[in-house]
Amino acid sequence: MEWFWWAFIFAGPAAGIVAKVTEPVRSGLKMRHERKLAELEAQREAQREERAALEAAAKPPAPVCGCGHHLAKHDKQGKCHESVEVAVAWDADKKPVRYEPGRCNCQQYVGPQPLATLYAEELTDLD
């Protein structure tokens, strides 16, 4: 029965030592877990941005006029057929307060013409 008292005497301080050791280990593991989650989320966000950039790069350029309308909205003479909001009334600070629909009065698109999509067969050497 004497061993029981010796175990009881050493178990009390040993439990305190174990608690003092396990708390920093537990908090360190929790911090590592949070950092790992943040790192994984950053990697996912980078992958989303890369995927979006690749999708945007695959789209052909759209010919847009200086007014922001597509080239298809302009006729052969360069007149834009898109309707826009035109300011018709201003306040004392010269800020528009009322708009009405009107015709866009821009010039025709003058940028580079987009290349046509062509199909060419592969060149193979049949020797």
Buried (B, 14 or more C-beta within 10 A) or exposed (E): EEEEEEEEEEEEEEEEEEEEEEEEEEEEEEEEEEEEEEEEEEEEEEEEEEEEEEEEEEEEEEBEBEBEBEBEBBEEEEBBEBEBEBEEEEEEEEEEEEEEEEEBEBEBBEEEEEEEEEEEEEEEEEE
